[in-house]
Amino acid sequence: MATTKEYRDFVLEQLSLLDNITCKSMMGEYLLYYNGILFGGIYDDRLLVKIVDGNKKYNMKESIPYDSAKPMYLVADIDNKETLREIVIETCKGLPIKK
């Protein structure tokens, strides 16, 4: 099942407290970047972020985005824009910056 454009638009609206969010379509799903850093994606109408030490404190459940993929954290409550903003920032802090 691919992600709906309506859900993608909803997630992007919830991420509106962050500048420089970009979204790229990939095989019916969407990859999400913050300041050029790939931090997660929208898979089957679910927002998932990469697992890093800094975002473990949010007690999110692991979920598989697609077959044979590494586990990611499922952001179950995306209604709180402030918390969502913090999760994205903490996730990106723990990811390497590509040169």
TINU-120415 format. One record per residue: residue in three letters; x, z, y of N, C-alpha, C in turn. Coordinates in steps of 0.02 Angstrom, whole numbers. Example, Ala and Ser with C-alpha at 12.3 -4.5 7.8 and 13.67 -1.06 7.14 Angstrom:
+------+--------+--------+--------+--------+--------+--------+--------+--------+--------+
| resn |    n.u |    n.w |    n.v |   ca.u |   ca.w |   ca.v |    c.u |    c.w |    c.v |
+------+--------+--------+--------+--------+--------+--------+--------+--------+--------+
|  ala |    660 |    390 |   -284 |    615 |    390 |   -225 |    660 |    390 |   -165 |
|  ser |    642 |    354 |   -112 |    684 |    357 |    -53 |    645 |    394 |      2 |
+------+--------+--------+--------+--------+--------+--------+--------+--------+--------+
This chain:
+------+--------+--------+--------+--------+--------+--------+--------+--------+--------+
| resn |    n.u |    n.w |    n.v |   ca.u |   ca.w |   ca.v |    c.u |    c.w |    c.v |
+------+--------+--------+--------+--------+--------+--------+--------+--------+--------+
|  met |     42 |      0 |    -59 |      0 |      0 |      0 |     44 |      0 |     62 |
|  ala |     35 |    -46 |    106 |     74 |    -50 |    167 |     42 |     -6 |    221 |
|  thr |     82 |     12 |    269 |     59 |     52 |    325 |     16 |      9 |    371 |
|  thr |    -38 |     39 |    396 |    -81 |      3 |    442 |    -51 |      3 |    512 |
|  lys |    -67 |    -48 |    550 |    -44 |    -51 |    620 |    -74 |      5 |    661 |
|  glu |   -134 |     26 |    644 |   -166 |     82 |    679 |   -127 |    146 |    670 |
|  tyr |   -104 |    159 |    608 |    -65 |    220 |    596 |      3 |    215 |    632 |
|  arg |     34 |    156 |    629 |     97 |    146 |    665 |     89 |    162 |    739 |
|  asp |     36 |    135 |    769 |     23 |    148 |    840 |     11 |    222 |    854 |
|  phe |    -24 |    256 |    808 |    -36 |    327 |    816 |     30 |    366 |    815 |
|  val |     74 |    350 |    767 |    138 |    384 |    763 |    180 |    371 |    825 |
|  leu |    181 |    311 |    849 |    220 |    295 |    909 |    192 |    333 |    970 |
|  glu |    127 |    341 |    973 |     97 |    381 |   1027 |    119 |    454 |   1022 |
|  gln |    121 |    480 |    961 |    142 |    549 |    950 |    216 |    559 |    968 |
|  leu |    255 |    506 |    964 |    326 |    509 |    981 |    339 |    495 |   1055 |
|  ser |    286 |    491 |   1095 |    292 |    470 |   1165 |    332 |    518 |   1209 |
|  leu |    345 |    579 |   1187 |    386 |    626 |   1226 |    460 |    607 |   1224 |
|  leu |    477 |    561 |   1179 |    546 |    539 |   1172 |    555 |    470 |   1203 |
|  asp |    605 |    462 |   1244 |    623 |    396 |   1270 |    664 |    361 |   1217 |
|  asn |    667 |    296 |   1220 |    711 |    256 |   1177 |    692 |    258 |   1102 |
|  ile |    628 |    264 |   1087 |    605 |    256 |   1018 |    593 |    182 |   1006 |
|  thr |    620 |    156 |    952 |    606 |     87 |    933 |    580 |     86 |    862 |
|  cys |    541 |     36 |    848 |    508 |     29 |    783 |    519 |    -42 |    759 |
|  lys |    545 |    -49 |    698 |    557 |   -115 |    670 |    518 |   -122 |    605 |
|  ser |    483 |   -178 |    600 |    444 |   -193 |    539 |    491 |   -211 |    482 |
|  met |    476 |   -183 |    423 |    517 |   -198 |    364 |    473 |   -198 |    302 |
|  met |    456 |   -257 |    278 |    418 |   -266 |    216 |    353 |   -225 |    215 |
|  gly |    315 |   -228 |    268 |    250 |   -194 |    271 |    255 |   -122 |    293 |
|  glu |    315 |    -97 |    303 |    325 |    -29 |    327 |    363 |    -32 |    393 |
|  tyr |    382 |     25 |    421 |    414 |     26 |    486 |    473 |     75 |    487 |
|  leu |    530 |     51 |    513 |    588 |     94 |    522 |    587 |    120 |    593 |
|  leu |    605 |    183 |    602 |    604 |    215 |    668 |    674 |    235 |    690 |
|  tyr |    689 |    219 |    752 |    754 |    233 |    782 |    745 |    273 |    846 |
|  tyr |    791 |    319 |    858 |    793 |    356 |    920 |    863 |    347 |    949 |
|  asn |    867 |    319 |   1008 |    932 |    303 |   1039 |    977 |    262 |    992 |
|  gly |    947 |    217 |    955 |    983 |    174 |    910 |   1000 |    204 |    842 |
|  ile |    979 |    266 |    830 |    994 |    301 |    767 |    932 |    296 |    722 |
|  leu |    941 |    269 |    662 |    887 |    266 |    613 |    874 |    336 |    586 |
|  phe |    817 |    365 |    604 |    803 |    434 |    584 |    748 |    439 |    532 |
|  gly |    709 |    387 |    522 |    655 |    390 |    475 |    613 |    328 |    476 |
|  gly |    552 |    335 |    451 |    508 |    277 |    448 |    437 |    297 |    433 |
|  ile |    395 |    246 |    435 |    325 |    255 |    417 |    314 |    216 |    353 |
|  tyr |    296 |    251 |    301 |    287 |    222 |    234 |    219 |    242 |    207 |
|  asp |    178 |    193 |    190 |    112 |    206 |    161 |     73 |    256 |    204 |
|  asp |     72 |    244 |    269 |     37 |    288 |    317 |     61 |    360 |    314 |
|  arg |    127 |    369 |    305 |    159 |    435 |    306 |    221 |    431 |    349 |
|  leu |    232 |    481 |    392 |    293 |    484 |    431 |    345 |    523 |    392 |
|  leu |    401 |    492 |    379 |    456 |    524 |    342 |    519 |    522 |    384 |
|  val |    559 |    576 |    380 |    623 |    579 |    415 |    678 |    593 |    365 |
|  lys |    738 |    572 |    382 |    795 |    584 |    338 |    809 |    659 |    333 |
|  ile |    836 |    679 |    277 |    852 |    750 |    265 |    922 |    764 |    292 |
|  val |    926 |    812 |    337 |    990 |    836 |    364 |    985 |    912 |    368 |
|  asp |   1043 |    946 |    375 |   1043 |   1019 |    379 |   1000 |   1045 |    436 |
|  gly |   1003 |   1012 |    493 |    969 |   1035 |    553 |    893 |   1035 |    550 |
|  asn |    864 |    994 |    506 |    790 |    992 |    504 |    761 |   1030 |    444 |
|  lys |    803 |   1063 |    406 |    779 |   1103 |    349 |    736 |   1162 |    372 |
|  lys |    749 |   1186 |    433 |    713 |   1245 |    458 |    638 |   1232 |    469 |
|  tyr |    618 |   1169 |    468 |    547 |   1152 |    478 |    506 |   1155 |    413 |
|  asn |    539 |   1171 |    358 |    506 |   1180 |    293 |    460 |   1121 |    274 |
|  met |    486 |   1061 |    282 |    447 |   1002 |    263 |    458 |    988 |    189 |
|  lys |    410 |    957 |    159 |    415 |    940 |     87 |    450 |    874 |     78 |
|  glu |    488 |    869 |     24 |    521 |    806 |      8 |    470 |    756 |    -19 |
|  ser |    482 |    693 |     -2 |    439 |    640 |    -26 |    481 |    577 |    -34 |
|  ile |    461 |    534 |    -79 |    497 |    471 |    -91 |    461 |    416 |    -53 |
|  pro |    497 |    381 |     -9 |    463 |    329 |     31 |    441 |    269 |    -10 |
|  tyr |    481 |    250 |    -59 |    465 |    194 |   -103 |    508 |    201 |   -166 |
|  asp |    491 |    163 |   -218 |    527 |    168 |   -282 |    602 |    159 |   -272 |
|  ser |    641 |    200 |   -305 |    714 |    200 |   -306 |    746 |    220 |   -240 |
|  ala |    708 |    248 |   -194 |    736 |    270 |   -130 |    756 |    344 |   -134 |
|  lys |    800 |    364 |    -90 |    819 |    435 |    -84 |    760 |    474 |    -55 |
|  pro |    754 |    538 |    -74 |    701 |    578 |    -45 |    710 |    586 |     31 |
|  met |    654 |    594 |     64 |    653 |    607 |    137 |    604 |    665 |    147 |
|  tyr |    603 |    691 |    208 |    554 |    743 |    224 |    490 |    711 |    251 |
|  leu |    434 |    736 |    226 |    368 |    715 |    249 |    348 |    758 |    309 |
|  val |    335 |    726 |    365 |    310 |    762 |    424 |    234 |    764 |    417 |
|  ala |    209 |    820 |    392 |    138 |    825 |    378 |     96 |    835 |    441 |
|  asp |    122 |    874 |    489 |     85 |    888 |    550 |    116 |    849 |    607 |
|  ile |     90 |    790 |    620 |    118 |    751 |    676 |     75 |    758 |    739 |
|  asp |     26 |    802 |    737 |    -16 |    812 |    795 |     19 |    851 |    851 |
|  asn |     68 |    892 |    834 |    104 |    932 |    883 |    163 |    891 |    909 |
|  lys |    155 |    860 |    968 |    206 |    816 |    995 |    272 |    852 |   1009 |
|  glu |    268 |    915 |   1031 |    329 |    953 |   1046 |    370 |    966 |    983 |
|  thr |    337 |    988 |    931 |    372 |   1000 |    868 |    400 |    935 |    840 |
|  leu |    361 |    882 |    844 |    384 |    817 |    819 |    446 |    795 |    858 |
|  arg |    445 |    805 |    922 |    504 |    789 |    965 |    565 |    828 |    940 |
|  glu |    557 |    892 |    928 |    613 |    934 |    904 |    638 |    910 |    836 |
|  ile |    593 |    892 |    791 |    613 |    869 |    724 |    655 |    806 |    731 |
|  val |    634 |    759 |    772 |    672 |    696 |    780 |    741 |    710 |    810 |
|  ile |    744 |    752 |    861 |    808 |    767 |    893 |    855 |    802 |    843 |
|  glu |    829 |    852 |    806 |    871 |    887 |    756 |    894 |    840 |    701 |
|  thr |    850 |    795 |    680 |    869 |    747 |    628 |    925 |    702 |    653 |
|  cys |    919 |    676 |    713 |    969 |    631 |    740 |   1036 |    665 |    752 |
|  lys |   1034 |    729 |    770 |   1097 |    767 |    780 |   1137 |    769 |    715 |
|  gly |   1102 |    770 |    658 |   1135 |    775 |    593 |   1155 |    709 |    562 |
|  leu |   1140 |    654 |    595 |   1155 |    588 |    569 |   1217 |    558 |    604 |
|  pro |   1256 |    519 |    567 |   1314 |    488 |    598 |   1294 |    433 |    647 |
|  ile |   1331 |    427 |    701 |   1320 |    374 |    750 |   1360 |    314 |    728 |
|  lys |   1325 |    257 |    720 |   1360 |    196 |    698 |   1396 |    166 |    758 |
|  lys |   1456 |    142 |    744 |   1497 |    112 |    796 |   1491 |     36 |    795 |
+------+--------+--------+--------+--------+--------+--------+--------+--------+--------+
